[in-house]
């Protein structure tokens, strides 16, 4: 029975997730020609074309979609096994931070899997605002953090993705209609200076739409609760939102947010690097799904 090359599968999956084999090669510390050779090898093993260019973006073929779904499961099992085999030897502590936007989607799955495969590692997570996380990076209290890129950044930062900002309102139809017909338009925002808040108000001003801030929250959960209650609309990224909140159309178009992993040193130690890599992998899979 023939066997597929796991390294070639990993290059294929990463290339599709990033939309480019050149970027996949860079992430895997290989040359673009080596990445192309691995794709060709995989296609020869599968006897079919797996990827194609759509504009400047790499997309899987219909057959490639099937291979992609199996490849992700195969790589996940392989990585879990290797992590389990090395987990008992890895000992130490890792402290990472992340903004609240990502905690519900990433923390449960990441922490559970990591703790099971690395039982001897002491793991600590901190959920905070952008400046709080940067302060933690600068002071050395955090090994690394996940968040939106701001006007100020960490000394060492890795760009992961760019996500559009969107308007959000209550999913309840009657509340939504009431909010959108309010004059001026009621806004729900976080306290303090905020890049998202600035872009939202500037976009409304540019289109001559009057607005007022009707609720100021100290956390993202505060914002979602206020929106659900019909106190106003808000702006966040397209990453995730609760089921009782919906995206809104017909409002001024907004910009994008850059998602980054910040760290306190160029080279993380083995324990921290392991968690860093697994968090990045979980995030890329989430964005690609």
N, C-alpha and C positions, 0 to 999 in steps of 0.2 A: 504494500500500500504506500502511495506517495505521501510525503509530508511537506507542508508549506513552511517557508522560512519565516521565523518570527521577526527577525530584524527587518525583513522586507515588508511584512505586515505592519510593523510599527511605523515605518517610513510612509507607507501608503495611508494609514489612518491619520497621521500627523499632517501629511500633505493636504488631505481633504479638509481637515479641521482648520488649517491655516490658509487654505486656498492657494497654496503655492508649494512646490517641491523644493524651491530654492530656500524658502523660509524653514521648511522641515529639515533640510540638510544643515542649515545654520544651527537649529535647535539641537540636532543630533551630533553636531561637531563633525560633519562630513562635507565633502565637496558636492556641488550640484550634480556633477557628472556621476558621482557614486550613488546619489539618491535616484537619479534617472535610471541607472543600471539596475538598482534594486526593484524599481517599478517594472522594468522590462522583464526581469527574472520572474517576478510574481505573476505577471500576465502570461508568461510562457508556461508557468506551472499550472495556472488556471485555464489556459487555452482560450482566453477571451480578453478584450479590451476592458480595463477597469476604470480609467479616468479620461477626461477630455477637457479642453479649454472652452469656457463659455465667456467670451470677452477676454478679460485679463484674469479671470478667476477660474480655479480648478474645480471641476465638479465630477462626481462619480457617474459612470454610465449606469444603465438599469441593472446590468450584471454586477457592476461595482458596488451598488447599494447593498446587494445581498452579501457580497464578500465583506463589506464594511461592517455590517451588523455582527457577523461571526467573528471578524478580526478583533473587534472591541472586546467581545466576551473572552476570546482566547488570550488576549494580552492582559486583561484584568485578572484572569486566573493565574497566568504566568507570574505577573507582578505580585499578586497576593502570596503565592507560594514562595517566591524569592524573598519577599519581605518577611514571611514567617520563618524561613530558614535562617535569615540573618538577624531577625528581631531579637532573639534571645541573647545575641552577642552585643547588640547596640544598647548602651546605657548612657543616661545623661538627662538633660533637661532642655526643653524648647518652649519658648514663650512667643506667641505670635498675636498680632492684632488684626482686626478687620472692621470695616464700617458696617453699620447695622443693615445696610442694603443687602448684604450677602450672608448674614448670620443664619437666617432661617433655611436658606437653600443649601448652604454648604456645611455648616457646623455639625448637624446630627450625623450625616453620612461620613464626613471626614473624620471626626473624632472617634466615632465608634469603630470604624475600620482600622484606623491607625493604632488605637489602644489595643485592639485584639492582636494585631500582627507585631506590635512592639510593646509587649507588656512591661518591659524594664525601663521604659522612657517616661519621665515625668513631664506631662503635657499641660500647658496652661494657655488659655485663650483670653483675649481682652477685646471687648466690643466698645468702640469709641468713635468720636468725630475725627475729622481729618487732622486738625491741629494737635489733638490729644495723641494721636498715633505717631505723628511726626516728632512730638516731644519725647515720646517713649523710645523711638528709634535713636534720636540724638543722645539721650541720656544712657542708652544701653539697656534700658529696662525691657525693651522688646527686641527680639532677634530679627524679625521682619514683620511687615504688615501688608494687608491688601486693601486698596482703596482707590478713590478717584484722584487723578492728578490735579493739584491746585497750583496757585501762583508760586508757592514755595514747595520744594520737594526734598527728598532725602539725597544724601551724597551718592548712594548706589540704588538705582531704580531700574526695573525691567518692565517695559511696555508690553501689555498683553493683548489688549483689544480696545476698540473704539465703539461706544454704544450711543445711540441717539437718545436725546431727552424727549419726554412725552408729557402731555397734559393728562391729568387724571381727575376723575370725579366720582361721585357715588354711583354704584351699579343700579340702585333704585331709580326707576325712570322718573317718577314724580319729583323726587329730591333733585335729580340731575337737571330737569327742566327748570325748576325753581332757582337753582344756583346760577345757571347759565343766562337766565333772563334778568338777573340782578344788576342794578345800575348804582354805582360802579361794580365791576366784576369782583366778587369776593375771593381773596386768596388765602390759602393756608400755607405757612412757611415755617422753616426752622428759625430759631433765634440766632442772633449774631450775623456777622458777614458771611455770605455764602455765594459761591459761584453760580449755583443753580438759581437762587433767588434773583441775583443780578441779571442773568440772561432772560429770565421770565419777565421781569418788569420792563427791561429795555425793549423786549420784543413787543409787548403791549403798547408801550409809549410810541414805538416806531409806527405802529398801525393805528394810532390815535384811539386806543381802547382804554377808557378810564378804569382804574382799579383801586382797591383798598385791601389792606391786610386785616383780616377779621379774626385770625387765630395765629398765635406764635407758639410753636412747640419746642420742646427740648430734646425730643427723640423722634425717630421715624415712626414708631408705633403711635405716638401722639398725633402725628400728621394724618396717618391712615384713619384713626378714630374720628378725628375732626371732619375729614372728608366724608366718611361714612355717615356721620350725623347731619350732613348737609350744610356745614358751616362755610364751605367754599371749595375751590379746586386747588390742586397743587401741581408741581412739576417734579418728576424724578426721572431716573434712567429707565430704559426698557428692560432692565435685568429681571425684575420680578415685582409682583404686586399682589395683594390679597384678593380673594374671590369676590369680596363685597365692594371692590373698587374696579372701575373700568377706564379704558383710555378714551380720550375725547378728540373729536375731529372738528374742523372748522375754526380752529384758533391759530394764531401766528406760529409759523414753523420755528423750531428751536435748533440749537446746535448739538454737538456731541460731547460726550465725556470720555476721557482717556482713562482706562483701567490699568493700574500698575501694581507691581509688587516691590515694595521698598525694603531695604535691609540696612543693618548698621555697619556692615563691613563688606569688602569685596568678595571674600571667600568665607562662606559659612562652614562651621565644623560639620562632621559627618551626621550627627543627629539632626541638627537644624536643617541641613541640606536635604535630608531624607523627607522631612515634613514639608519643606518648601517645594520640592519636586512633586509630592503627592497632591498638595493643595493646587498647584498649577495644573496638574493633569485633571483633577476633578473639575476645575473651573472651565478648562477648554472643552471637556466633554459636555458640561452643562450648556455652554454657549452654542455648541454644535448640534445639540439635540432639539 
